[in-house]
Every structure is written in C-alpha cells, then in structure tokens.
Amino acid sequence: MNLMAILIIGGVIGAVEGGSVFFAREEPYKTEILLAATLKGVLVGLLTGLSLGSQSLWWHGAGLGSLYGLAFALVVFLAKGGIRGRDAPYVVPSGLLTGGIIGVLVVLFAYSH
C-alpha cells in the first residue's frame, strides 16, 4: 500500500469536489469549505485504503469508498440542518460519488497489482 498515493488521491478529489463552492456567490466561507472537503477526501481515501487488501478489485474500492463517502456526507448533511438545509441535499450524492471515485483510484494506484 502506497500511503502517499492514497493521501494525494483523496486530497485532490476532495479539493475538486470542494472547489465547486467557488461557483456559489452567496457562500461566505469558501476557503473553509474547500479545506473541509479536502480533509474529507483524505479521510475517505485513508479509510478505504486501510480497508482494502493487496488483492482487492476495483469494485471493492468503489463500494468501500462509496460507503465511507456516504458516511462523511451524512455527517455534513446532518450538521447543515438535514432536509431543512438549503444546499444540504446535494452533499449526500456528491459524497457517494466522490467516495466511489476515490476508492477506484486507490485500488488502481495505491496497490501494485
């Protein structure tokens, strides 16, 4: 397992996801959201990488990454007010998708097959 690759993959994908906040003009905490999304991506990548083995297939990574991405997205969703939150419903599908992408990339690049 290449730990540096896992951290870079999670950080880059998380930053790309968080970078979408710069399209929301009314959001006052853009930098903080970008940093939080980057940290979330790193943590999803780390959890996924530690949960996989050297013989794991890409779909194992996608499944575990989606699971961990969903878990972190639900934390953010609930912290932003759940259903009553203005943009909170967009967080859950995004976390699910980016977690799956992180998982696949971790399998492909962090483990030598």
HELIX and SHEET records of a PDB file:
HELIX    1   1 LEU A    3  GLY A   19  1                                  17    
HELIX    2   2 SER A   20  PHE A   23  5                                   4    
HELIX    3   3 LYS A   30  SER A   51  1                                  22    
HELIX    4   4 TRP A   58  ALA A   79  1                                  22    
HELIX    5   5 GLY A   82  ARG A   84  5                                   3    
HELIX    6   6 ALA A   88  TYR A   90  5                                   3    
HELIX    7   7 VAL A   91  ALA A  110  1                                  20    
END                                                                             
